[in-house]
Amino acid sequence: MFDSLADHVRRDEHLTPAERIVEGVVIAVLSVLLFAGLYFSIRLAG
């Protein structure tokens, strides 16, 4: 469950630049969806 820093570095060495961009975009989209959902649920409840 908890990987060491060396494990993370080893995994990141094998990522291509395109994979890093896709990973960043996916994280950004999921973050926006999460916070938008929280925002709208609070607006509807209030």
Secondary structure, DSSP 8 states (H G I E B T S, - for coil): ----HHHHHHHHHT--HHHHHHHHHHHHHHHHHHHHHHHHHHHHH-
